[in-house]
Amino acid sequence: MGVVGNHVLDKLDSMSQALTTRTAPAWRTSLLYYRTLKVVRRIVLYLLMILAVAWAILPLFWVFISSIKPDTETYAFEQTVFPRHPTLDNYITLFRVTRFSLWMRNSAILSTATTLAVIGLSAMAAYAMSRFRYRLFELFSRMTLLAYMMPPIVLVVPLFFILFKMHLVNSMFGLMLVYVGTRLPVGLWMLRSYFQGIPIELEDAARVDGATRFQAFYKVILPQALPGMIATGIFVFSVTWQEFLFASILIFSASKQTLSAGVATFLSEDWIYSWGVLMAAGVMISLPLVLFYIFLQRYLIAGWGGGGLKG
């Protein structure tokens, strides 16, 4: 039996070796297939990302290139991507001939004041709605969301008559009130969801240590909500900076006009002041938003966990 058993074991060993030798190429083929598939998938994802970035950047690139082209090249029959004779005359004309600097100042004042007011009011309202449980708060939050969903064109006539009764038509203060009222709902909803994600134990610990509710809100909750407040501020500032509808209807004086409404005067039905100047205006309108986002981007990261430490 021992000889027979050894013979059987030798047979089984030889069969397993043959099976392993036959299946090894199959395993290697499958591994190579999955590695190739992974590389192809990564290449496709990178190509899609490059196309998406190009789709977003190319219009801005074309606006900038057109802004440094002289009008003779802009209206030439043979167009080139890059200007043959780049110039800054369009920017010089923009600030010397038009009231662009005044419009930029008006937009900066309105956008900054609106952003600060919306952040301050929506932060206090969002804190109250996330910490206190009343049925009226839930109804109020839904009504604010409904107000934000209303098309702005529907609100123009009622707001015009309200400001007319208050003698605030053609007033930057009246336009700021309109901006604050139309931006508050989105600011309230953005910050409400953020305040709800902050642990209430942080506030309770501060109150146990002797802080009042306002002190706990100011010293503990607000630093935790800093990223959400900055994100809300970026959204409110950018939307207000580019707003056209209310500014073009509620403001009559050229000295009180904002950027979008002022630049729109460069265009008419059958005449354009200058394509180069118009493109230069587009660059100057977009540049502050880009710098504003770059400057505040680091605070989005630095604000995480900023108020949860004690000592």
matplotlib code that plots the C-alpha trace (Angstrom):
import matplotlib.pyplot as plt

x = [0.0, 2.9, 4.3, 0.8, 0.2, 3.5, 2.7, -0.7, 0.8, 3.4, 0.6, -1.3, 1.8, 2.6, -1.0, -1.1, 2.2, 0.9, -2.4, -0.4, 1.8, -1.3, -3.2, -0.2, -0.4, -4.2, -3.6, -0.9, -3.2, -6.0, -3.6, -2.2, -5.8, -6.9, -3.7, -4.2, -7.9, -6.9, -4.4, -6.9, -9.5, -7.0, -6.1, -9.8, -10.4, -7.5, -8.6, -12.1, -10.7, -8.5, -11.5, -13.6, -10.8, -10.3, -14.0, -14.0, -10.7, -10.9, -13.6, -11.6, -8.4, -10.1, -11.5, -8.0, -6.4, -9.0, -8.5, -4.8, -5.6, -5.9, -9.2, -7.5, -6.6, -10.0, -11.9, -9.3, -10.3, -7.5, -7.9, -5.0, -5.2, -2.4, -2.1, 0.6, 1.0, -0.2, -1.2, -2.8, -4.6, -7.9, -7.4, -6.2, -9.2, -11.5, -10.4, -9.9, -12.9, -15.6, -16.6, -15.4, -13.4, -16.5, -18.7, -16.1, -16.1, -19.9, -19.9, -17.2, -19.1, -22.4, -20.9, -18.9, -21.8, -24.2, -21.9, -21.2, -24.9, -26.0, -23.4, -24.2, -27.9, -28.0, -25.5, -27.6, -30.8, -29.3, -28.0, -31.4, -33.1, -30.6, -30.7, -34.3, -37.2, -40.3, -42.8, -42.7, -39.0, -39.6, -42.4, -40.1, -37.3, -39.6, -40.9, -37.4, -36.6, -39.8, -38.7, -35.4, -37.0, -39.0, -37.5, -36.0, -37.9, -41.1, -39.9, -38.8, -42.1, -43.1, -39.7, -39.7, -43.0, -41.8, -38.6, -40.5, -42.8, -39.7, -38.0, -35.1, -35.3, -32.0, -30.3, -27.3, -28.8, -32.1, -30.3, -28.3, -31.5, -32.8, -29.6, -29.6, -33.3, -32.7, -29.4, -30.6, -32.6, -29.6, -27.3, -29.7, -30.0, -26.3, -25.4, -28.3, -27.1, -23.6, -24.7, -26.6, -23.4, -21.6, -21.8, -23.9, -21.6, -19.0, -21.5, -22.7, -19.0, -18.5, -21.7, -20.6, -17.4, -19.4, -19.9, -23.3, -25.1, -23.9, -20.3, -20.6, -22.0, -19.3, -16.2, -17.0, -19.7, -18.6, -15.0, -16.4, -18.7, -15.9, -15.6, -19.3, -19.4, -16.5, -18.2, -21.4, -19.5, -17.8, -21.2, -23.0, -20.1, -19.7, -23.5, -23.8, -20.7, -22.2, -25.8, -27.4, -31.3, -32.0, -29.1, -30.2, -33.8, -33.6, -30.6, -30.9, -27.9, -24.7, -22.6, -24.4, -24.4, -22.7, -20.3, -22.7, -25.2, -22.6, -20.7, -24.0, -24.1, -21.1, -23.6, -26.5, -28.7, -26.5, -23.3, -20.5, -18.1, -15.1, -14.7, -11.2, -12.5, -15.5, -13.2, -10.9, -14.0, -14.7, -11.2, -11.4, -14.8, -13.6, -10.1, -11.4, -13.5, -10.5, -8.3, -11.1, -11.4, -7.6, -7.2, -10.0, -9.3, -6.7, -9.2, -11.6, -9.0, -7.6, -11.1, -11.8, -11.7, -10.6, -13.1, -13.1, -9.8, -9.7, -6.9]
y = [0.0, 2.3, 1.9, 2.4, 5.4, 7.0, 6.3, 8.0, 11.0, 11.4, 11.3, 14.0, 16.2, 15.9, 16.7, 19.8, 21.0, 20.6, 22.4, 25.3, 25.5, 25.7, 28.3, 30.6, 32.3, 32.9, 34.6, 36.8, 37.7, 38.7, 40.8, 42.5, 43.2, 44.8, 46.9, 48.1, 48.9, 50.9, 52.9, 53.5, 54.6, 57.1, 58.5, 59.0, 60.8, 63.1, 63.9, 64.7, 66.9, 68.7, 69.2, 70.6, 73.0, 74.1, 74.7, 77.0, 78.8, 79.3, 82.0, 83.9, 83.5, 84.8, 87.8, 88.7, 88.2, 90.4, 93.1, 93.6, 93.6, 96.9, 97.5, 97.3, 93.6, 92.9, 94.0, 92.6, 90.0, 87.6, 86.8, 85.5, 84.0, 86.1, 89.8, 90.9, 94.2, 93.8, 97.1, 98.4, 101.2, 99.6, 99.6, 103.2, 104.2, 102.3, 104.4, 107.7, 108.0, 106.1, 106.2, 102.7, 103.6, 105.2, 102.2, 99.9, 102.0, 101.8, 98.1, 97.6, 99.6, 97.8, 94.3, 94.8, 96.3, 93.7, 90.8, 92.0, 92.7, 89.3, 87.4, 89.1, 88.8, 85.3, 84.1, 85.2, 84.0, 80.6, 80.1, 80.8, 78.4, 75.7, 75.9, 76.8, 74.6, 76.6, 75.9, 79.5, 79.1, 76.2, 78.1, 81.1, 79.1, 77.6, 81.0, 82.4, 79.5, 80.2, 83.9, 82.9, 80.7, 83.6, 85.0, 88.4, 89.9, 89.2, 91.3, 94.3, 96.2, 95.6, 96.6, 99.7, 100.9, 100.2, 102.1, 104.9, 105.3, 105.4, 107.9, 105.5, 105.1, 106.1, 105.6, 103.3, 102.7, 101.6, 99.3, 97.8, 97.1, 95.2, 93.2, 92.3, 91.3, 89.1, 87.5, 86.8, 83.6, 81.8, 83.0, 81.8, 78.3, 77.9, 78.9, 77.0, 73.7, 74.6, 75.5, 72.3, 70.4, 72.1, 69.9, 71.6, 70.1, 72.8, 75.5, 73.6, 73.3, 77.1, 77.8, 75.5, 77.5, 80.6, 82.1, 83.6, 82.4, 85.3, 84.7, 81.1, 82.1, 84.7, 82.9, 79.2, 78.8, 81.6, 80.4, 76.9, 78.4, 80.5, 78.3, 78.4, 82.1, 82.7, 80.4, 82.4, 85.7, 84.6, 83.6, 86.8, 89.1, 87.5, 87.6, 91.2, 92.3, 91.0, 92.0, 93.8, 93.7, 95.7, 98.1, 99.0, 99.6, 101.2, 103.5, 106.3, 108.5, 107.5, 108.6, 105.9, 103.1, 99.8, 97.8, 95.6, 98.3, 100.8, 98.5, 97.7, 101.2, 100.3, 98.3, 99.4, 97.9, 99.0, 100.3, 99.1, 101.6, 99.3, 95.5, 96.0, 98.3, 96.0, 93.0, 95.1, 95.9, 92.2, 91.4, 94.2, 92.9, 89.3, 90.1, 91.3, 88.1, 85.9, 87.8, 87.7, 84.0, 83.4, 85.6, 83.9, 80.3, 79.7, 80.8, 78.0, 75.5, 77.4, 77.9, 74.2, 73.4, 77.0, 77.5, 74.0, 74.5, 75.9, 77.7]
z = [0.0, 0.7, -2.9, -4.3, -2.2, -3.2, -6.8, -6.5, -4.8, -7.5, -10.1, -8.3, -7.9, -11.6, -12.6, -10.3, -11.8, -15.3, -14.4, -12.8, -15.9, -18.1, -16.0, -15.4, -18.8, -18.3, -15.0, -16.5, -19.4, -17.0, -14.9, -18.0, -19.2, -15.9, -15.8, -19.4, -18.6, -15.6, -17.6, -20.4, -17.9, -16.3, -19.7, -20.6, -17.3, -17.8, -21.3, -20.1, -17.4, -19.9, -22.2, -19.3, -18.3, -21.8, -22.3, -19.3, -20.0, -23.7, -23.6, -21.0, -23.0, -26.2, -24.3, -23.0, -26.4, -28.0, -25.3, -26.3, -30.1, -31.9, -33.6, -37.0, -36.3, -34.7, -37.9, -40.3, -42.9, -41.9, -38.3, -36.1, -32.6, -31.2, -31.9, -34.3, -32.5, -28.9, -27.2, -24.0, -25.7, -25.1, -21.4, -21.5, -23.5, -21.1, -18.1, -19.9, -22.1, -20.2, -16.5, -15.9, -12.8, -11.2, -12.1, -10.6, -7.4, -7.2, -7.7, -5.1, -2.5, -3.3, -3.4, -0.2, 1.8, 0.5, 1.4, 4.9, 5.6, 4.2, 6.1, 9.4, 9.1, 7.7, 10.3, 13.2, 11.6, 10.7, 14.2, 15.7, 13.2, 13.9, 17.7, 18.5, 17.6, 16.6, 14.0, 12.7, 12.1, 9.7, 7.9, 7.7, 6.2, 3.5, 2.7, 2.2, -0.1, -2.1, -2.3, -3.7, -6.3, -7.7, -11.0, -10.5, -13.4, -11.5, -8.6, -10.5, -10.7, -7.0, -5.8, -8.1, -6.6, -3.0, -3.5, -5.3, -2.2, 0.0, -2.3, -2.8, -6.6, -8.3, -5.0, -4.2, -0.8, -2.2, -4.7, -1.8, 0.1, -2.9, -3.1, 0.6, 0.4, -2.7, -1.4, 2.2, 1.4, -0.2, 2.5, 5.2, 3.6, 3.1, 6.6, 8.2, 6.9, 8.0, 11.6, 11.9, 11.3, 14.2, 17.4, 20.0, 22.7, 21.8, 22.7, 25.9, 27.0, 26.6, 28.6, 31.4, 31.6, 32.2, 28.7, 27.8, 24.7, 22.7, 23.8, 22.9, 19.5, 18.9, 20.2, 19.5, 16.8, 14.4, 14.1, 13.3, 10.7, 9.1, 5.9, 5.4, 5.9, 3.4, 0.8, 1.3, 1.0, -2.2, -3.8, -2.7, -3.7, -7.2, -7.9, -6.7, -8.7, -11.9, -11.4, -14.3, -14.1, -11.0, -11.6, -15.1, -14.0, -10.5, -11.3, -13.8, -13.2, -15.0, -12.0, -9.8, -12.4, -11.7, -13.9, -15.8, -16.5, -17.4, -19.8, -21.5, -22.8, -25.0, -27.1, -29.2, -31.9, -34.8, -33.2, -30.9, -29.4, -29.7, -29.5, -27.9, -25.3, -24.6, -24.2, -21.9, -19.8, -19.6, -18.3, -15.7, -14.5, -14.1, -12.6, -9.1, -8.8, -9.6, -7.1, -4.5, -4.7, -4.7, -1.6, 0.4, -0.8, 2.0, 4.6, 3.5, 4.7, 7.7, 9.1, 9.7, 13.4, 14.2, 17.1, 18.7, 20.6, 24.1, 25.9]

ax = plt.figure().add_subplot(projection="3d")
ax.plot(x, y, z, "-o")
ax.set_aspect("equal")
plt.show()
